[in-house]
Amino acid sequence: MANQDYSRTIADIKGPKGIPVFGNLFQIEREQIHQYYEQWAKEYGEFFFVNFLGKKILISSNPQNNAYILKNRPSKFRRLSKMGEIIEEIGFYGVFTAENEKWVKHRKVTQQALSNKNVKSFFPKIVQVAERLENYWDSNLNEEVKEYNISSDFTRATVDVTTNLAFGYDMNTVENHENEIQDHIAKIFPKVNQRINSPLPIWRYLKSSSDKDLDGSMAALKVTIGEFIAKAENNLKEDPSLKENPSNFIEALIASQDKEDPFSWDEIFGNIYTMLLAGEDTTANSLSWLTYFIASDSKLQSKVYQEIEHVLGNKEQITSFEEVGEFKFLSAVLKEVLRLKPVSPSLYFQANEDVVVGDLLIPKDTFVLTQLRVGALSEDNFENASEFIPERWLSAKDTSGGCPFTGKHKAEVAMPFGGGPRFCPGKFLSETEMILFAVTLLKKFELTLSVSKEEIKEKFAFTMSPENLSVNLKKRNSVSSTNLMEQNASI
Ligand code: HEM
């Protein structure tokens, strides 16, 4: 029994009234489920229950309570076991689903692979991927392009970064469009989401065409991953010193086989899938949301462009890691994008024991869904919380004219990368990638939305993406030539 004080038990917790047997099942649209939870949080408060076919989910929306849940892992809370089973059933037995000692072991090797030190030394490769993006646009896009699907370019770029950094394998999907790896990856999250929210595991007895499609994609991915593994095994054979000092994630996983407590082949495959998936959708969707805000606000776009001109000077591209840190405004814009459009607005947990959160006693095994964006959109934490104000993330030292925003700002409440011991180990890598790819796009093109802002909807399929996003691109004069023209004019 939990030994903290509490004033409520789950018998006191209410929620939206459903209908007999089905509960709230027909009150929601699956792809906007997070928005229903956010709306209900306003009505029912920091804890409420939803019920799908008799299965109850406790929704937690208070940021302090959510931080407590995230922090108290793996002891008091674990990832939802049903979610773990579903993800592992597909083949992803790795750091995201592992618990307790297993998780510690998986996390160590993942964190090492994604360490700041590794990302910094890998930086030239990220620049190379950005240059390929630019080459691709130079060769394939006219001066003006309408209704362009920029999200798929971001997806390719993030796949290339992850496969290079973590697997030492240069896929160059940015330029070689015949590779379909991202099409296969794209099927996984929506399916996981559908199965988690499905009250009955129908797919185990009767496979729909989309279930069979997923099996086909997993088989294709297995072949690709087999190639990554073969390359890493060859490297280890040719240079046995890599066994002690592996140069990437895959080598580290394979090298463990000669040591105590090795990773099994299922774990090796599972972690490679995990890394591939975790690194792609999240970063690419965040870049798509960035595009959404920038393309719909010309003032914001010119401000970002001014900073790009200022930092790049006469250069065409960022050339050193230190320069990334000079994009103070763009960084603030990205933070604001992640506050308003976190790609993971909901995280799924399960109580390992009876545990008191806030004033509530939550019994062992309760399914708890933390709804993270409620706090990020609350006036209690951020002034004019629903507005896009990147300046709120700038401090006085970031600007010449003193602190640009003095309103309420509880930065810790926005948790786009999760929190506690299981917070996202790819944060630093993704922040670096996002600056580089955003600069590459925005220095080159002026962007407008091809559809009205209202037509672009939040679509939740385990991660949240902008549905219907499509942009018009107009090539700019290059940054260096604009600067030269300005210099000439001032002479
Ligand atoms: C904008 C980009 C990204 C966002 C918003 C994001 C967000 C998240 C979130 C919310 C979690 C769950 C954290 C928790 O449970 O507290 C997570 C976990 C994870 N992320 Fe990311 N992520 C991003 C990019 C990446 C990248 C680039 C990689 C690797 C290439 C990555 C690898 C992982 C892994 C391995 C986990 C599982 C950690 C664990 O369970 O211990 N992520 N991420």
Residues whose N, C-alpha, C, O or C-beta is under 5 A from the ligand:
A	BS01	HEM	V95 F96 R107 T162 M275 A278 G279 T282 T283 S286 V343 S344 P416 F417 G418 G419 R422 F423 C424 P425 G426 L429 S430
